[in-house]
Structures are given as C-alpha cells and as structure tokens.
Amino acid sequence: MPQQSEYTRFSPSAAPGTFDHILPGSIVLVGIPSDENSSFMQGAALAPSRIREALRSGETNLSAEDGTDLGQESRWIDLGDLELGSGEVAFGQIESAVAGLLARDARVQSLGGDHAITYPILRAFGARYDDLTVLHLDAHPDLYDQFEGSRISHACPFARVMEDGLVARLVQVGIRTMNPHQRAQADRFGVEVIEMRHWRPGLDLSLEGPLYVSIDLDVLDPAFVPGVSHHEPGGFSVRELLQLLQGLRVPVVGADIVELNPHRDVGGCTAMVAAKLLKEITSVMLHPGAVSSSAE
C-alpha cells in the first residue's frame, strides 16, 4: 500500500481520466473527509487517514480472517481522499465521484466522515441499481425529517434516501435510540428495523443482492469503540459484528464505514476496529457467496 504521503485528494471533475485505470469488478476505496453535518461534535473528517494508518500499522497485517491478503490483491484500489467543497456542493462532488466509479463497473467503499455522506453516495448507487438493498448497521436510525434545522444532518440521511426512492429495501440493525418521531418515520417509509434488544445471533435477515452495507461504528458498544461522537451503550461486540458481515451470502456492491471521531479515540483502538471491519467487508466483496469458517 502507498505510504501516507502518497495519499492525495482528488477531484474527478477537475481531472478527466482519473478513473481510466479502474478495471471492471475492482473494489475502490475512497476517503470522504466531511463532518460539517455532524451534530454535537465534529472530528470525523479526520477519520480516513487514521483508518489507513491503522490498516498498515505494524501491529497487524493486511489479511482478513479467511486468509485474503489485501496487500496482494490487485482488484482492491485506494484512490485517496475526495477533494470537497461544502454543503450541497460537497454532496454533488461525492455523488459525481461515486457515479464515475460505478460507471467503470467498480464496487465502491467509502471511509467517512459523518453519516451524512451516505445520502449522496446512495444517490449514485440508486441511479445505478434499480433493486438495491441497504443493510444499515447503527445505534441510530438516522431518519429525522430534520435535525437542529438541517435536512442534511448526519441524523437525516436515510429519511432523504427513502424520500427519493433510492433503494428497494432498507434494513436497519443494532438500533437502540428510536424516539416516537423516528418510529413514525420508519413506519412511513416501510423501513425494516431490528432493534438491538431484539437481536439474536444467527437471526436471518433474508437479504438479497445487490447489497450496500453502511456501518456506523457506534453500532458497536462504546466499550469496543470509544472513538465515536455518540456513545450509546448496549451495542454489538466486535466479534458479533464480524460474524454478521462474514455471514453475508449475497453480492455486496458497496459499503461505507463512518463516524470514527479521532478526538475521542483511546490509543487508536477505534481506528483499528474500523480497519479490521474494512478488511473483512473487502473479503466479503471479493468472494461473493462465500462464507468463512468463522461465520459458519
């Protein structure tokens, strides 16, 4: 993998041909350093570089648990971080970048950033896939119609996704903060919500592909990920989340990992968890339909 100094910010609109080297079927990693739509606390814009640092740390290696070595995998490409403006301009840049990669028949992974980035990402995916299913792993449903006066807050992306009809099915797992407004929103949009209190290992989600996986790190219990802005006790253990991901049996066409806040991370452990999740979801994307022995 490139050294840190080689990670540059890129602007597809300013650089025709940026994606010409992307072969069909590649898995492309893009950093989206945006946290201007965060509530309570900013810091998530720093996350992409911290996750990359953890990924190539001498503490570990680039192998997923099934033996897939990302360091030897030519189909996995890191483009660096997207150069962004602000507000709707940034959303347009995110959508354009992801759409350009999808046009190359690539599968796109994004490192946030806050969860607001998932809305423009899914605008691109929704234009590409008519029958997209989204598996949303989070402590929060992010279904507010508006939050603190904003309709593009990181508390609102899935309300916008459902309003725009971007996905055929939205399945939310790990939720443990639903208030009456968000319950009404889930009913309004037909969202399938598996609250954490109802989760059981091996629960069949009956997922179908193409599948997009959106991972907010606070789906995990804060004992495992202190480096998030919103600590919500009672979440998944790292092993439970890994087993869920490793058990996916349908084609995963895209994924994001969001809401790491390095300002709150302790010893970089949350960044290391994010890097671990990235390795495992990449292996799942490289081997659609395969189930690792650890997930059986």
Kinemage of the C-alpha trace (Angstrom):
@kinemage 1
@onewidth
@group {chain A} dominant
@subgroup {mainchain}
@vectorlist {calphas} color= white
{ca met a 1} P 0.000 0.000 0.000
{ca pro a 2} L 1.120 3.594 -0.522
{ca gln a 3} L 2.839 5.466 2.273
{ca gln a 4} L 0.832 8.198 3.973
{ca ser a 5} L 2.444 10.998 1.954
{ca glu a 6} L 1.193 9.395 -1.257
{ca tyr a 7} L -2.466 9.724 -0.288
{ca thr a 8} L -3.718 12.716 -2.204
{ca arg a 9} L -7.066 14.372 -2.551
{ca phe a 10} L -8.594 14.032 -5.982
{ca ser a 11} L -11.295 15.907 -7.859
{ca pro a 12} L -12.766 13.856 -10.712
{ca ser a 13} L -14.388 16.906 -12.312
{ca ala a 14} L -11.006 18.634 -12.492
{ca ala a 15} L -9.080 15.617 -13.734
{ca pro a 16} L -10.587 13.809 -16.745
{ca gly a 17} L -9.313 10.277 -16.943
{ca thr a 18} L -8.942 9.896 -13.179
{ca phe a 19} L -10.727 6.546 -13.325
{ca asp a 20} L -9.308 5.192 -16.590
{ca his a 21} L -7.115 2.662 -14.767
{ca ile a 22} L -10.070 1.200 -12.845
{ca leu a 23} L -10.936 -2.190 -14.306
{ca pro a 24} L -14.472 -3.615 -14.172
{ca gly a 25} L -15.034 -5.549 -10.966
{ca ser a 26} L -12.440 -3.617 -8.982
{ca ile a 27} L -13.141 -2.604 -5.408
{ca val a 28} L -12.236 1.038 -4.969
{ca leu a 29} L -11.673 2.742 -1.612
{ca val a 30} L -12.392 6.469 -1.350
{ca gly a 31} L -11.925 8.675 1.692
{ca ile a 32} L -14.651 11.276 2.244
{ca pro a 33} L -13.316 13.657 4.919
{ca ser a 34} L -16.523 15.528 5.759
{ca asp a 35} L -18.078 16.262 9.141
{ca glu a 36} L -19.769 19.623 8.575
{ca asn a 37} L -23.179 17.959 9.004
{ca ser a 38} L -22.340 16.439 12.380
{ca ser a 39} L -24.313 17.317 15.469
{ca phe a 40} L -22.847 17.557 18.981
{ca met a 41} L -19.201 17.054 17.984
{ca gln a 42} L -17.031 17.310 14.886
{ca gly a 43} L -13.863 15.350 14.180
{ca ala a 44} L -14.994 12.624 11.782
{ca ala a 45} L -13.338 14.416 8.854
{ca leu a 46} L -10.014 13.241 10.277
{ca ala a 47} L -11.028 9.600 10.163
{ca pro a 48} L -9.980 8.357 6.692
{ca ser a 49} L -6.283 8.956 7.321
{ca arg a 50} L -6.474 7.439 10.802
{ca ile a 51} L -8.127 4.287 9.468
{ca arg a 52} L -5.444 3.963 6.798
{ca glu a 53} L -2.734 4.383 9.440
{ca ala a 54} L -4.292 1.573 11.455
{ca leu a 55} L -4.674 -0.593 8.368
{ca arg a 56} L -0.948 -0.544 7.606
{ca ser a 57} L 0.226 -0.422 11.220
{ca gly a 58} L 2.987 -2.787 12.212
{ca glu a 59} L 0.637 -4.068 14.916
{ca thr a 60} L -1.227 -6.158 12.357
{ca asn a 61} L -1.206 -7.118 8.669
{ca leu a 62} L -3.460 -6.777 5.646
{ca ser a 63} L -5.017 -10.244 5.839
{ca ala a 64} L -8.680 -10.825 6.561
{ca glu a 65} L -9.630 -13.750 8.765
{ca asp a 66} L -10.279 -16.036 5.776
{ca gly a 67} L -6.694 -15.510 4.589
{ca thr a 68} L -7.425 -12.913 1.910
{ca asp a 69} L -4.338 -10.662 1.777
{ca leu a 70} L -5.323 -7.190 0.624
{ca gly a 71} L -1.661 -6.334 0.141
{ca gln a 72} L -1.543 -8.904 -2.686
{ca glu a 73} L -4.979 -8.136 -4.123
{ca ser a 74} L -4.828 -6.190 -7.400
{ca arg a 75} L -8.614 -5.821 -7.521
{ca trp a 76} L -8.555 -3.573 -4.422
{ca ile a 77} L -7.530 0.022 -5.149
{ca asp a 78} L -7.238 3.015 -2.801
{ca leu a 79} L -7.806 6.286 -4.654
{ca gly a 80} L -7.139 8.505 -1.651
{ca asp a 81} L -9.474 11.217 -0.349
{ca leu a 82} L -12.025 13.150 -2.314
{ca glu a 83} L -11.466 16.890 -2.510
{ca leu a 84} L -14.592 18.565 -1.191
{ca gly a 85} L -16.293 21.908 -1.019
{ca ser a 86} L -19.113 22.446 1.456
{ca gly a 87} L -22.862 21.943 1.743
{ca glu a 88} L -24.742 20.790 -1.346
{ca val a 89} L -21.588 21.396 -3.411
{ca ala a 90} L -19.837 18.683 -1.409
{ca phe a 91} L -22.814 16.360 -1.824
{ca gly a 92} L -22.651 16.874 -5.584
{ca gln a 93} L -18.943 16.106 -5.608
{ca ile a 94} L -19.471 12.911 -3.615
{ca glu a 95} L -22.275 11.768 -5.889
{ca ser a 96} L -20.273 12.576 -9.012
{ca ala a 97} L -17.173 10.725 -7.801
{ca val a 98} L -19.105 7.608 -6.819
{ca ala a 99} L -21.134 7.684 -10.044
{ca gly a 100} L -17.919 7.899 -12.060
{ca leu a 101} L -16.553 4.825 -10.350
{ca leu a 102} L -19.796 2.900 -10.755
{ca ala a 103} L -19.745 3.755 -14.453
{ca arg a 104} L -16.460 1.829 -14.602
{ca asp a 105} L -18.345 -1.142 -13.107
{ca ala a 106} L -16.381 -0.778 -9.880
{ca arg a 107} L -17.628 -1.514 -6.394
{ca val a 108} L -17.115 1.434 -4.087
{ca gln a 109} L -16.058 1.552 -0.445
{ca ser a 110} L -16.122 4.876 1.371
{ca leu a 111} L -14.442 5.949 4.582
{ca gly a 112} L -16.264 8.797 6.322
{ca gly a 113} L -16.675 11.285 7.551
{ca asp a 114} L -20.030 11.505 9.245
{ca his a 115} L -23.103 9.580 8.190
{ca ala a 116} L -24.490 12.437 6.110
{ca ile a 117} L -22.185 11.285 3.287
{ca thr a 118} L -24.250 8.146 2.760
{ca tyr a 119} L -27.081 10.140 1.170
{ca pro a 120} L -25.094 11.417 -1.845
{ca ile a 121} L -23.345 8.049 -2.108
{ca leu a 122} L -26.707 6.314 -2.378
{ca arg a 123} L -27.929 8.881 -4.900
{ca ala a 124} L -25.216 7.486 -7.172
{ca phe a 125} L -25.948 3.867 -6.289
{ca gly a 126} L -29.693 4.362 -6.693
{ca ala a 127} L -29.164 5.606 -10.235
{ca arg a 128} L -27.070 2.521 -10.997
{ca tyr a 129} L -29.138 -0.202 -9.303
{ca asp a 130} L -32.924 -0.451 -9.524
{ca asp a 131} L -33.239 -3.105 -6.833
{ca leu a 132} L -30.666 -2.082 -4.228
{ca thr a 133} L -30.971 -3.366 -0.658
{ca val a 134} L -29.216 -1.425 2.102
{ca leu a 135} L -28.080 -3.021 5.338
{ca his a 136} L -27.653 -0.140 7.782
{ca leu a 137} L -25.745 -1.004 10.973
{ca asp a 138} L -26.093 1.737 13.563
{ca ala a 139} L -27.192 2.675 17.068
{ca his a 140} L -29.367 5.378 15.474
{ca pro a 141} L -31.907 5.081 12.642
{ca asp a 142} L -30.916 8.462 11.136
{ca leu a 143} L -34.478 9.007 9.965
{ca tyr a 144} L -35.155 12.510 11.285
{ca asp a 145} L -37.063 14.677 8.837
{ca gln a 146} L -34.803 17.474 10.039
{ca phe a 147} L -32.402 17.819 12.931
{ca glu a 148} L -31.416 21.119 14.517
{ca gly a 149} L -32.845 22.878 11.491
{ca ser a 150} L -30.967 20.811 8.901
{ca arg a 151} L -32.400 18.272 6.470
{ca ile a 152} L -28.926 17.051 5.522
{ca ser a 153} L -27.673 16.421 9.062
{ca his a 154} L -25.993 13.120 9.802
{ca ala a 155} L -29.200 12.355 11.714
{ca cys a 156} L -31.265 12.532 8.495
{ca pro a 157} L -29.632 10.641 5.588
{ca phe a 158} L -31.993 7.697 5.484
{ca ala a 159} L -35.062 9.931 5.519
{ca arg a 160} L -33.694 11.560 2.368
{ca val a 161} L -32.775 8.188 0.842
{ca met a 162} L -36.287 6.858 1.347
{ca glu a 163} L -37.997 10.071 0.220
{ca asp a 164} L -36.053 9.926 -3.029
{ca gly a 165} L -36.849 6.248 -3.588
{ca leu a 166} L -33.180 5.386 -3.959
{ca val a 167} L -33.381 1.855 -2.561
{ca ala a 168} L -35.788 -1.035 -2.823
{ca arg a 169} L -35.306 -2.110 0.786
{ca leu a 170} L -33.725 -0.639 3.910
{ca val a 171} L -32.864 -2.989 6.777
{ca gln a 172} L -31.563 -1.356 9.952
{ca val a 173} L -29.813 -3.463 12.593
{ca gly a 174} L -28.486 -2.521 16.030
{ca ile a 175} L -30.853 0.395 16.633
{ca arg a 176} L -31.313 1.422 20.261
{ca thr a 177} L -32.293 5.105 20.271
{ca met a 178} L -35.611 5.312 18.418
{ca asn a 179} L -37.896 8.093 19.585
{ca pro a 180} L -41.577 8.452 18.545
{ca his a 181} L -40.752 10.662 15.553
{ca gln a 182} L -38.266 8.172 14.142
{ca arg a 183} L -40.619 5.256 14.761
{ca ala a 184} L -43.250 7.125 12.773
{ca gln a 185} L -40.698 7.756 10.022
{ca ala a 186} L -39.773 4.071 9.898
{ca asp a 187} L -43.454 3.154 9.548
{ca arg a 188} L -43.970 5.843 6.902
{ca phe a 189} L -41.123 4.579 4.734
{ca gly a 190} L -41.524 0.848 5.378
{ca val a 191} L -38.087 0.521 6.966
{ca glu a 192} L -37.312 -2.887 8.478
{ca val a 193} L -35.839 -2.174 11.906
{ca ile a 194} L -34.139 -4.835 14.014
{ca glu a 195} L -33.623 -3.118 17.343
{ca met a 196} L -30.631 -4.242 19.354
{ca arg a 197} L -32.892 -5.529 22.130
{ca his a 198} L -34.380 -7.981 19.624
{ca trp a 199} L -31.113 -9.091 18.019
{ca arg a 200} L -30.128 -12.722 18.358
{ca pro a 201} L -27.008 -14.361 16.850
{ca gly a 202} L -27.926 -16.144 13.645
{ca leu a 203} L -31.052 -14.069 13.037
{ca asp a 204} L -31.995 -14.481 9.378
{ca leu a 205} L -32.299 -11.069 7.700
{ca ser a 206} L -33.315 -12.649 4.354
{ca leu a 207} L -31.110 -10.188 2.491
{ca glu a 208} L -30.949 -10.108 -1.282
{ca gly a 209} L -28.432 -8.574 -3.611
{ca pro a 210} L -27.274 -6.226 -4.852
{ca leu a 211} L -26.478 -5.170 -1.282
{ca tyr a 212} L -24.952 -1.980 0.087
{ca val a 213} L -23.632 -2.076 3.664
{ca ser a 214} L -23.444 1.120 5.734
{ca ile a 215} L -21.559 0.758 9.013
{ca asp a 216} L -21.767 3.469 11.641
{ca leu a 217} L -19.143 2.496 14.183
{ca asp a 218} L -21.475 3.318 17.058
{ca val a 219} L -23.448 0.193 16.210
{ca leu a 220} L -20.753 -1.333 18.414
{ca asp a 221} L -20.832 -0.952 22.172
{ca pro a 222} L -18.675 2.027 23.214
{ca ala a 223} L -16.593 -0.358 25.314
{ca phe a 224} L -15.136 -1.503 21.970
{ca val a 225} L -15.179 1.842 20.127
{ca pro a 226} L -14.667 4.832 22.429
{ca gly a 227} L -13.688 6.942 19.424
{ca val a 228} L -17.206 7.860 18.289
{ca ser a 229} L -19.088 11.087 18.917
{ca his a 230} L -22.233 9.475 20.316
{ca his a 231} L -21.668 6.801 22.948
{ca glu a 232} L -24.686 4.506 23.135
{ca pro a 233} L -24.251 1.520 25.497
{ca gly a 234} L -25.717 -1.860 24.707
{ca gly a 235} L -24.366 -2.416 21.196
{ca phe a 236} L -22.673 -5.236 19.331
{ca ser a 237} L -19.362 -6.699 20.304
{ca val a 238} L -16.723 -6.628 17.581
{ca arg a 239} L -16.995 -10.396 17.166
{ca glu a 240} L -20.783 -10.267 16.783
{ca leu a 241} L -20.478 -7.654 14.048
{ca leu a 242} L -17.722 -9.580 12.291
{ca gln a 243} L -19.868 -12.709 12.280
{ca leu a 244} L -22.757 -10.774 10.768
{ca leu a 245} L -20.533 -9.417 7.988
{ca gln a 246} L -18.746 -12.702 7.368
{ca gly a 247} L -22.113 -14.438 7.072
{ca leu a 248} L -23.343 -12.292 4.184
{ca arg a 249} L -24.167 -14.567 1.269
{ca val a 250} L -25.279 -12.067 -1.364
{ca pro a 251} L -23.257 -9.807 -3.678
{ca val a 252} L -22.092 -6.679 -1.842
{ca val a 253} L -21.675 -3.869 -4.370
{ca gly a 254} L -20.686 -1.099 -1.985
{ca ala a 255} L -20.033 -0.186 1.632
{ca asp a 256} L -19.172 2.680 3.909
{ca ile a 257} L -17.631 2.966 7.367
{ca val a 258} L -18.486 6.222 9.098
{ca glu a 259} L -18.459 8.206 12.340
{ca leu a 260} L -14.983 7.494 13.694
{ca asn a 261} L -14.008 10.538 15.756
{ca pro a 262} L -10.248 10.530 16.423
{ca his a 263} L -10.679 13.256 19.049
{ca arg a 264} L -12.293 10.646 21.309
{ca asp a 265} L -10.298 7.597 20.309
{ca val a 266} L -8.217 5.945 23.016
{ca gly a 267} L -4.888 4.615 21.821
{ca gly a 268} L -6.234 4.378 18.280
{ca cys a 269} L -8.309 1.316 19.164
{ca thr a 270} L -11.433 2.512 17.338
{ca ala a 271} L -9.414 3.187 14.188
{ca met a 272} L -8.041 -0.342 14.464
{ca val a 273} L -11.573 -1.736 14.718
{ca ala a 274} L -12.544 0.259 11.620
{ca ala a 275} L -9.537 -1.117 9.751
{ca lys a 276} L -10.496 -4.646 10.799
{ca leu a 277} L -14.043 -4.135 9.522
{ca leu a 278} L -12.679 -2.772 6.257
{ca lys a 279} L -10.555 -5.878 5.723
{ca glu a 280} L -13.472 -8.194 6.422
{ca ile a 281} L -16.033 -6.381 4.248
{ca thr a 282} L -13.453 -6.272 1.446
{ca ser a 283} L -13.008 -10.038 1.674
{ca val a 284} L -16.794 -10.482 1.534
{ca met a 285} L -16.938 -8.271 -1.566
{ca leu a 286} L -14.102 -10.171 -3.228
{ca his a 287} L -15.713 -13.538 -2.585
{ca pro a 288} L -19.494 -13.097 -3.009
{ca gly a 289} L -21.486 -16.011 -1.684
{ca ala a 290} L -18.577 -17.463 0.264
{ca val a 291} L -18.932 -17.995 3.993
{ca ser a 292} L -15.780 -18.119 6.085
{ca ser a 293} L -15.376 -20.907 8.625
{ca ser a 294} L -15.612 -18.323 11.397
{ca ala a 295} L -19.110 -17.390 10.225
{ca glu a 296} L -20.455 -20.924 9.995
